[in-house]
Amino acid sequence: MNESRRRTLVKALTYRIICVIVTYSVTYVILHNVDQSLMILILHQSLQTLSYFLHERGWARIGWGILTDPKDQAYWERNQLVAHLSKLYPAHLYIDPRETDEWKTCVCIHSPTGQLTWHVPAKELEHFKHLIVEPNHWDGHTTEEKYQRLSRIAGA
């Protein structure tokens, strides 16, 4: 799962609030001096917040240990196939106004056996940069009809 920088920053700040309380309490108990305790607190917390933020952003770039939803993996694999099909046959994107923002974009492939369409999530659109958006002219085919058409391409 990828995090936004804003989420990482909010996590860092809430964690630092807890640390502020602990740092100030410990330094005051040891020094019995408000000014020195505040000075140490400010320096320590500023450096720790920056360090934590950089540490989180570094780990956000590492894919190791991140578990993905099996459904997301299945869609990714399907979209790889659809992207390749869209390079073999005339194809374009269109917007389905009935869908939510995440799934409103469709790939329309004009195969020799008929129209084939799939909704594609916004995060997967990078695989379809080679296509332009055209007006929606979906022929009303069902999912079953789409896969029958696809089977006929391969002669199955």
Backbone torsions as a table, in degrees:
resi	resn	phi	psi	omega
1	MET	NA	129.7	177.1
2	ASN	-91.7	144.8	178.2
3	GLU	-110.8	148.9	173.0
4	SER	-76.1	158.6	176.6
5	ARG	-61.9	-35.0	-179.7
6	ARG	-63.3	-43.9	177.9
7	ARG	-61.4	-45.1	179.0
8	THR	-59.4	-42.5	179.7
9	LEU	-64.5	-43.3	179.3
10	VAL	-63.9	-41.4	176.7
11	LYS	-60.6	-43.7	-180.0
12	ALA	-62.2	-43.3	-177.6
13	LEU	-67.9	-41.2	179.3
14	THR	-67.0	-36.7	176.4
15	TYR	-65.3	-40.1	-179.2
16	ARG	-65.3	-32.3	177.7
17	ILE	-59.3	-43.6	177.0
18	ILE	-62.3	-43.3	-179.0
19	CYS	-66.0	-33.6	177.8
20	VAL	-59.2	-47.0	-179.1
21	ILE	-60.8	-45.4	-179.0
22	VAL	-67.0	-48.2	-178.0
23	THR	-60.8	-47.8	-179.0
24	TYR	-63.1	-43.3	-178.7
25	SER	-60.2	-46.7	-178.5
26	VAL	-66.0	-47.3	-178.4
27	THR	-65.7	-36.2	179.6
28	TYR	-68.9	-40.2	178.9
29	VAL	-62.3	-37.6	-178.6
30	ILE	-78.3	-45.3	-172.7
31	LEU	-92.5	-27.1	-174.5
32	HIS	54.0	36.8	-178.2
33	ASN	-140.3	116.1	-176.0
34	VAL	-63.5	-47.3	-177.1
35	ASP	-62.2	-47.9	179.3
36	GLN	-65.4	-39.3	179.2
37	SER	-63.3	-41.4	178.3
38	LEU	-67.0	-39.3	179.5
39	MET	-63.7	-46.0	177.8
40	ILE	-63.3	-41.9	179.7
41	LEU	-58.8	-49.1	-177.2
42	ILE	-63.1	-47.6	-179.9
43	LEU	-62.9	-49.4	-177.5
44	HIS	-62.3	-46.8	-176.4
45	GLN	-69.1	-36.6	177.8
46	SER	-62.4	-47.2	179.6
47	LEU	-66.3	-40.1	-179.4
48	GLN	-67.2	-39.2	179.6
49	THR	-64.0	-46.5	178.1
50	LEU	-61.8	-44.1	179.9
51	SER	-61.7	-44.0	-179.7
52	TYR	-63.9	-45.2	179.5
53	PHE	-59.1	-48.2	-179.6
54	LEU	-64.5	-38.6	177.7
55	HIS	-62.2	-46.5	179.1
56	GLU	-63.2	-43.2	-179.8
57	ARG	-66.1	-36.4	176.0
58	GLY	-61.9	-46.9	178.9
59	TRP	-67.0	-27.8	178.6
60	ALA	-65.3	-20.3	179.9
61	ARG	-89.1	-6.6	-176.6
62	ILE	-103.8	122.7	-177.7
63	GLY	-80.7	-13.6	-176.1
64	TRP	-59.6	131.6	173.9
65	GLY	82.3	2.3	179.5
66	ILE	-90.8	123.1	178.5
67	LEU	-89.9	131.6	179.1
68	THR	-107.4	152.9	177.1
69	ASP	-67.1	128.6	179.6
70	PRO	-56.0	-32.2	178.7
71	LYS	-66.2	-40.9	177.1
72	ASP	-61.6	-40.4	178.9
73	GLN	-64.0	-41.5	179.3
74	ALA	-64.0	-42.6	177.3
75	TYR	-64.2	-39.8	179.2
76	TRP	-59.9	-46.0	-180.0
77	GLU	-63.9	-44.0	178.1
78	ARG	-59.9	-43.3	-177.8
79	ASN	-66.9	-28.8	174.5
80	GLN	-63.7	-44.3	178.8
81	LEU	-64.4	-45.5	-179.8
82	VAL	-62.9	-39.7	178.2
83	ALA	-61.2	-40.9	178.4
84	HIS	-67.7	-42.0	176.9
85	LEU	-59.4	-38.0	-178.5
86	SER	-69.2	-12.3	175.3
87	LYS	-94.9	-17.3	-179.8
88	LEU	-88.6	-29.7	-176.2
89	TYR	-126.4	158.8	175.5
90	PRO	-56.1	134.2	-175.9
91	ALA	-153.4	161.9	176.4
92	HIS	-159.5	172.8	174.1
93	LEU	-102.2	154.7	169.0
94	TYR	-146.3	161.7	-178.0
95	ILE	-102.5	128.4	176.7
96	ASP	-97.4	106.5	-175.5
97	PRO	-67.8	-12.1	-179.7
98	ARG	-80.6	-14.2	-174.0
99	GLU	-98.6	164.0	176.1
100	THR	-71.5	165.6	-178.9
101	ASP	-54.8	-40.0	-177.0
102	GLU	-63.2	-34.3	-173.4
103	TRP	-118.9	18.9	-173.9
104	LYS	-77.1	-19.8	-177.7
105	THR	-87.2	133.8	178.8
106	CYS	-120.6	147.7	171.5
107	VAL	-100.5	129.5	179.2
108	CYS	-117.3	117.7	-179.9
109	ILE	-111.3	128.8	178.9
110	HIS	-97.1	88.0	-177.8
111	SER	-84.8	168.1	177.7
112	PRO	-63.2	-20.6	-178.4
113	THR	-101.1	2.6	178.6
114	GLY	128.6	178.6	-176.3
115	GLN	-71.7	139.0	176.3
116	LEU	-127.6	126.2	-179.4
117	THR	-132.5	146.4	176.1
118	TRP	-140.2	139.9	169.2
119	HIS	-76.7	141.0	-178.9
120	VAL	-126.3	129.1	178.3
121	PRO	-67.0	150.0	-176.8
122	ALA	-53.2	-38.0	-177.3
123	LYS	-68.8	-12.4	179.8
124	GLU	-103.1	1.3	-175.7
125	LEU	-65.3	-18.2	179.1
126	GLU	-58.2	-26.6	-179.9
127	HIS	-76.4	-7.8	-175.1
128	PHE	-122.0	26.2	-179.9
129	LYS	-63.3	-21.6	-178.2
130	HIS	-77.6	-7.3	-177.4
131	LEU	-103.3	149.9	175.9
132	ILE	-102.2	159.5	176.7
133	VAL	-88.0	128.4	178.0
134	GLU	-126.1	167.2	178.6
135	PRO	-60.8	150.2	179.5
136	ASN	-70.6	123.7	173.9
137	HIS	-137.0	41.3	179.2
138	TRP	-55.7	135.6	-175.7
139	ASP	-87.2	3.9	176.5
140	GLY	84.7	10.0	-178.5
141	HIS	-63.9	151.4	177.3
142	THR	-88.1	170.5	176.6
143	THR	-61.6	-42.4	179.1
144	GLU	-60.8	-45.2	178.1
145	GLU	-61.8	-39.6	179.2
146	LYS	-59.2	-46.3	-177.9
147	TYR	-74.4	-25.7	171.7
148	GLN	-66.2	-43.2	176.8
149	ARG	-60.9	-42.8	-179.8
150	LEU	-63.8	-41.0	177.9
151	SER	-62.6	-38.1	-179.5
152	ARG	-66.7	-28.5	176.6
153	ILE	-59.3	-43.1	-176.9
154	ALA	-84.6	-2.0	179.1
155	GLY	77.0	19.8	-177.8
156	ALA	-77.9	NA	NA
